[in-house]
Amino acid sequence: MAHSRQLEQPNVRLHVAKTRRRQALMPLRSAASHKLALIVGYRAMALINQDLTRMFTPCEEEAERRLTQFRRK
């Protein structure tokens, strides 16, 4: 049968740098700032998509025109 004895707490000292302590105390990014970052990203992608559309629309129109001519033959 095991004897019930209270265990002694080990005496452990850790050194944590000041910068690490400050980082640990900084608040996590809030949900609002995360949403804002997503909005900024989506707006940037929208501009990229507009540029791509502007560049490839003439090519697609030409391809559609040629397909239409081919189907009429």
N, C-alpha and C positions, 0 to 999 in steps of 0.2 A: 504494500500500500504506500502510495506516495505521500510524503510529508508536505503539508502546505506551508510554504515559507514565502514571505514577501521578497520579491526580487529587488535588488538594488539597481537604481537607475545609473547607467553608465555616464561618466563625465566626459562628454565629447565637446570639443570646441572647434568651430569651423570659422575660417576667415573668408568673408565675402567682400569683394571689392566695392568701393563706394558707387562706382558706375553701375555695377550689377544690382545693388540695392535700389538705386534710382530707377533703373529699368523695371524692376519688379514692382515698384510702387506706381509706375505710370499706368493710367487707366487704359483698358483695352479699347480698340477702335469701336465706336458706337455703331449701332445699326444704321443710323442716319448717315454717317460718313461713308459707310460701306455702300449704301444706296447711291449716294452722291458720286462715288467713284464709278459705279456701274453706269450711271447716267452720262458721265463724262466719256466713258469708253464707248457707249452706244452712239453718242453724238459724233465721236471721231470716226467710228465705223460707217456711220451714215454718210459722212463726207467722202470717205473712200469709195463707198458703193455708188455714190453719184458720179464720181470721176470715172469709175469703171463702166457704168452705164453709158455715159457720154462718149467714151472711147469705143465701145463695142456695138452701140446701136446702129451706126452706119453699116458695119460688117453684117449684122444680123438682117438688116433690111435688104442688103444686096443678096444674101443667101436666100431669103424668102422670095425675092423677085425672080431669081434664077429657078427656084423650085416651082414657082407658079408657071413660068415659061415652059419648063420641062414637062409638067403635068398636062399642059394644053396640047402638046405635040402628040 
